[in-house]
Amino acid sequence: MRARMPGKALLLAGGVLVGVVAAMCLLSFLWSPHDPLATNAVGRYQPPSAEHWLGTDALGRDVTSLILVGSRVPLLVGAAAVTISFLIGVPWGITAGILDHEGRAAGSWMMRGNDVVQAFPPLLLAIVLAAVWGGSTWTAMVALGVGAAPAVARVVRSGALQVLSREFALASWGSGRGRLHLAWRHVLPNIRGILIVQATVGFAIAVLAEAALSFLGLGTPPPTPSWGRMLQDGPSAVHVQPLLLLWPGGAIAMTVLGLNLLGDGLRDRLDPRGLTRRAVTAT
């Protein structure tokens, strides 16, 4: 019973933090204290008050409203990037794992090509695409999703090889079942812990990468509220209103921490045998 408590605690803590961020995003569609795009030259750099709970920024915009509405972008980019990376990386990794299990050279060649793509970090790929096509939320989604796909493929391949070496998979293979049957009935159900952990990690990385791109001016363009863009505006006011750096930075940190804790808790809950840890270590 004691061994399960840390996993439950992680799951609870991560779920609460992620739930708070998700609630902020949902609330922003229904209500915000002020119009996040409304400027007020007279009310610049106001401290937290009853009217402006987190103060105002350099343009007199309400920071609370910016934080609420700005939560939409990182969650959207994270969900889209994870989806794209899984649509590419999961089939690629399972196919390479099955071919390697059969002793075919094609599996190794697939992973060598995967290594070439993985040599380009997702953030660097996003910067290149933003420089070519212009900074936008959609560019960040595609670049981060494609850039994260090789890591997903490598982790999935390792998990697939471990599943395919077990007795039930060998028995299914020996009975003449095809590759699609092995992938759908045996590999995917038994690597769900890997997929969940990889999804939460990928989501957290995408949130950080989107904030970095917006901070550099290559992500979500103005006037759309974004936590990364709020960080970009913060250093110029650090001596006037240092809290302008704290609020978006704290929101990003809470989101990333919550996703990491949630992933660890779900891994311990869904994968008590440690397949996820062995697969990640094997990469």
C-alpha positions as MATLAB code, in Angstrom:
seq = 'MRARMPGKALLLAGGVLVGVVAAMCLLSFLWSPHDPLATNAVGRYQPPSAEHWLGTDALGRDVTSLILVGSRVPLLVGAAAVTISFLIGVPWGITAGILDHEGRAAGSWMMRGNDVVQAFPPLLLAIVLAAVWGGSTWTAMVALGVGAAPAVARVVRSGALQVLSREFALASWGSGRGRLHLAWRHVLPNIRGILIVQATVGFAIAVLAEAALSFLGLGTPPPTPSWGRMLQDGPSAVHVQPLLLLWPGGAIAMTVLGLNLLGDGLRDRLDPRGLTRRAVTAT';
ca = [
       0.000    0.000    0.000;
       2.851    2.395    0.765;
       4.337    1.905   -2.692;
       1.146    3.211   -4.282;
       0.871    6.388   -2.239;
       3.554    8.405   -4.082;
       1.912    7.602   -7.420;
      -1.493    8.641   -6.094;
      -0.060   11.828   -4.650;
       1.612   12.693   -7.952;
      -1.575   11.951   -9.833;
      -3.618   14.118   -7.481;
      -1.178   17.034   -7.500;
      -0.744   16.939  -11.264;
      -4.471   16.594  -11.846;
      -5.217   19.605   -9.645;
      -2.652   21.824  -11.383;
      -3.686   20.790  -14.880;
      -7.329   21.102  -13.875;
      -6.760   24.677  -12.729;
      -5.167   25.599  -16.061;
      -7.936   23.860  -18.016;
     -10.542   25.666  -15.888;
      -8.846   28.975  -16.644;
      -9.029   28.239  -20.348;
     -12.701   27.265  -20.218;
     -13.551   30.265  -18.048;
     -11.898   32.614  -20.540;
     -14.517   31.692  -23.153;
     -17.332   32.617  -20.792;
     -16.010   35.494  -18.698;
     -13.050   37.752  -18.020;
     -12.825   40.728  -15.629;
     -12.049   43.148  -18.470;
     -11.514   43.171  -22.204;
      -7.951   41.798  -22.535;
      -7.300   43.982  -25.595;
      -8.601   47.226  -24.086;
      -5.749   49.675  -23.476;
      -5.626   52.565  -21.031;
      -2.703   54.954  -21.257;
      -3.611   56.538  -17.925;
      -3.779   53.240  -16.054;
      -0.361   51.828  -16.972;
       1.613   49.671  -14.510;
      -1.032   49.679  -11.817;
      -0.379   47.343   -8.865;
      -2.880   44.609   -7.927;
      -6.131   46.087   -6.707;
      -9.830   45.316   -6.365;
     -10.417   46.518   -9.924;
      -7.366   44.884  -11.468;
      -6.580   41.772   -9.433;
      -3.106   41.278  -10.925;
      -2.482   44.871  -11.973;
      -2.061   46.304  -15.471;
       0.724   46.141  -18.044;
       2.578   48.753  -20.093;
      -0.509   49.433  -22.226;
      -2.908   49.562  -19.324;
      -4.417   46.150  -20.118;
      -5.796   44.032  -17.299;
      -3.238   41.312  -16.505;
      -5.832   38.944  -15.036;
      -7.763   38.972  -18.308;
      -4.556   38.491  -20.284;
      -3.592   35.472  -18.152;
      -7.031   33.893  -18.552;
      -7.343   34.427  -22.303;
      -3.646   33.709  -22.831;
      -4.125   30.168  -21.497;
      -5.871   29.211  -24.737;
      -2.781   29.415  -26.924;
      -0.386   27.098  -25.021;
      -3.105   24.485  -24.482;
      -4.091   24.613  -28.152;
      -0.500   24.404  -29.355;
       0.307   21.608  -26.896;
      -2.717   19.503  -27.863;
      -2.122   19.988  -31.588;
       1.619   19.282  -31.337;
       1.049   16.067  -29.359;
      -1.617   14.925  -31.821;
       0.611   15.548  -34.834;
       3.612   13.859  -33.223;
       1.522   10.798  -32.330;
      -0.056   10.525  -35.780;
       3.439   10.387  -37.251;
       5.536    8.784  -34.531;
       3.311    5.949  -33.271;
       2.807    4.160  -36.622;
       6.455    4.736  -37.499;
       7.734    3.345  -34.198;
       5.449    0.303  -34.190;
       6.307   -0.534  -37.803;
      10.032   -0.227  -37.108;
       9.667   -2.377  -33.984;
       7.811   -5.141  -35.814;
      10.316   -5.145  -38.678;
      13.209   -5.268  -36.210;
      11.509   -8.157  -34.410;
      11.317  -10.002  -37.722;
      15.009   -9.373  -38.303;
      14.445   -7.178  -41.353;
      16.929   -4.442  -42.205;
      14.114   -2.064  -43.089;
      13.424   -1.505  -39.400;
      16.973   -0.313  -38.769;
      16.884    1.935  -41.820;
      13.648    3.480  -40.609;
      15.254    4.355  -37.291;
      18.352    5.773  -38.976;
      16.099    8.113  -40.917;
      14.331    8.872  -37.659;
      17.692    9.781  -36.088;
      18.418   12.234  -38.912;
      15.138   14.072  -38.294;
      15.641   13.933  -34.517;
      18.951   15.746  -34.933;
      16.936   18.929  -35.501;
      15.377   20.109  -32.208;
      11.677   20.960  -32.424;
      12.277   24.531  -31.254;
      14.952   25.061  -33.926;
      12.618   23.670  -36.580;
       9.893   26.017  -35.373;
      12.263   28.993  -35.593;
      13.257   28.052  -39.156;
       9.656   27.625  -40.282;
       8.660   30.866  -38.571;
      11.460   32.661  -40.392;
      10.280   31.228  -43.733;
       6.495   31.379  -43.346;
       6.183   33.975  -40.633;
       5.433   33.516  -36.960;
       1.970   32.155  -36.190;
       0.201   29.723  -33.908;
      -0.296   27.266  -36.765;
       3.391   27.328  -37.662;
       4.268   26.543  -34.050;
       1.779   23.653  -33.968;
       3.117   21.990  -37.111;
       6.787   22.565  -36.361;
       6.608   21.356  -32.767;
       4.482   18.347  -33.734;
       6.763   17.245  -36.567;
       9.854   17.934  -34.490;
       8.602   15.803  -31.587;
       7.547   12.846  -33.779;
      11.030   11.197  -33.881;
      11.207   11.057  -30.081;
       7.749    9.470  -29.979;
       8.774    6.939  -32.629;
      11.905    5.936  -30.737;
      10.096    5.431  -27.437;
       7.252    3.513  -29.125;
       9.703    1.262  -30.956;
      11.440    0.348  -27.697;
       8.118   -0.433  -26.066;
       6.958   -2.447  -29.077;
      10.114   -4.593  -29.010;
       9.548   -5.390  -25.334;
       5.920   -6.347  -25.951;
       6.776   -8.473  -28.985;
       9.307  -10.481  -26.929;
       6.622  -11.674  -24.487;
       4.971  -15.077  -24.615;
       1.488  -13.930  -25.638;
       2.868  -11.899  -28.559;
       5.134  -14.756  -29.648;
       2.187  -17.156  -29.487;
       0.071  -14.817  -31.605;
       2.897  -14.442  -34.085;
       3.425  -18.194  -34.233;
      -0.275  -18.778  -34.953;
       0.041  -16.805  -38.161;
      -1.430  -13.487  -37.081;
      -0.444  -10.551  -39.253;
       1.415   -7.401  -38.381;
      -1.719   -5.285  -38.131;
      -3.220   -7.727  -35.623;
      -0.037   -7.649  -33.532;
       0.068   -3.865  -33.573;
      -3.612   -3.340  -32.753;
      -4.304   -6.173  -30.304;
      -0.991   -6.545  -28.507;
       1.407   -3.632  -28.965;
      -0.900   -0.620  -28.595;
      -2.783   -1.834  -25.480;
       0.465   -2.698  -23.719;
       2.309    0.542  -24.421;
      -0.474    2.860  -23.273;
       1.592    3.860  -20.254;
       4.413    4.891  -22.580;
       2.029    6.860  -24.780;
       0.450    8.669  -21.833;
       3.800    9.654  -20.332;
       5.138   10.721  -23.716;
       1.974   12.769  -24.344;
       2.270   14.661  -21.062;
       5.994   15.261  -21.554;
       5.434   16.364  -25.147;
       2.605   18.642  -24.048;
       4.828   20.283  -21.433;
       7.658   20.755  -23.935;
       5.242   22.287  -26.440;
       3.978   24.756  -23.833;
       7.541   25.838  -23.079;
       8.458   26.000  -26.772;
       5.404   28.093  -27.641;
       6.255   30.514  -24.850;
       9.837   30.720  -26.123;
       8.697   31.368  -29.689;
       6.280   34.077  -28.579;
       8.995   35.602  -26.390;
      11.244   35.774  -29.477;
       8.446   37.269  -31.572;
       8.160   34.128  -33.737;
       5.083   32.595  -32.161;
       1.565   33.857  -31.654;
       1.388   37.352  -33.185;
      -0.184   40.342  -31.446;
      -2.775   41.290  -30.404;
      -3.688   37.704  -29.419;
      -2.858   37.289  -25.700;
      -0.075   34.805  -25.015;
       1.928   34.015  -21.908;
       5.168   34.078  -23.884;
       4.394   37.502  -25.308;
       3.610   38.750  -21.809;
       7.083   37.598  -20.780;
       8.498   39.495  -23.737;
       6.921   42.706  -22.476;
       7.936   42.096  -18.867;
      11.706   42.883  -18.864;
      11.140   46.466  -20.005;
       9.035   47.050  -16.892;
      11.011   44.981  -14.388;
      12.042   48.081  -12.411;
       8.555   49.589  -12.525;
       6.293   46.581  -12.016;
       8.279   43.324  -11.537;
       5.082   41.329  -11.000;
       4.490   41.481  -14.759;
       7.154   38.767  -15.094;
       5.832   36.705  -12.200;
       2.280   36.125  -13.436;
       2.948   34.620  -16.896;
       6.077   32.843  -15.661;
       4.125   31.305  -12.809;
       1.342   30.218  -15.178;
       3.822   28.502  -17.475;
       5.614   26.845  -14.555;
       2.335   25.624  -13.056;
       1.255   24.128  -16.380;
       4.540   22.340  -17.026;
       4.838   21.079  -13.452;
       1.256   19.841  -13.470;
       1.731   17.963  -16.739;
       4.925   16.307  -15.513;
       3.367   15.262  -12.211;
       0.257   14.017  -13.981;
       2.342   11.947  -16.387;
       4.350   10.365  -13.580;
       1.208    9.577  -11.614;
      -0.565    8.032  -14.596;
       2.525    5.994  -15.429;
       2.640    4.509  -11.941;
      -1.103    3.849  -12.040;
      -1.326    2.315  -15.521;
       2.110    0.715  -15.781;
       2.956   -0.883  -12.417;
       5.394   -3.308  -14.068;
       7.692   -0.498  -15.172;
       7.483   -1.021  -18.933;
       7.505    2.732  -19.478;
      10.711    3.253  -17.504;
      12.493    0.462  -19.341;
      11.340    1.721  -22.722;
      12.447    5.280  -22.020;
      15.785    4.042  -20.666;
      16.297    1.885  -23.733;
      16.135    4.948  -25.975;
];
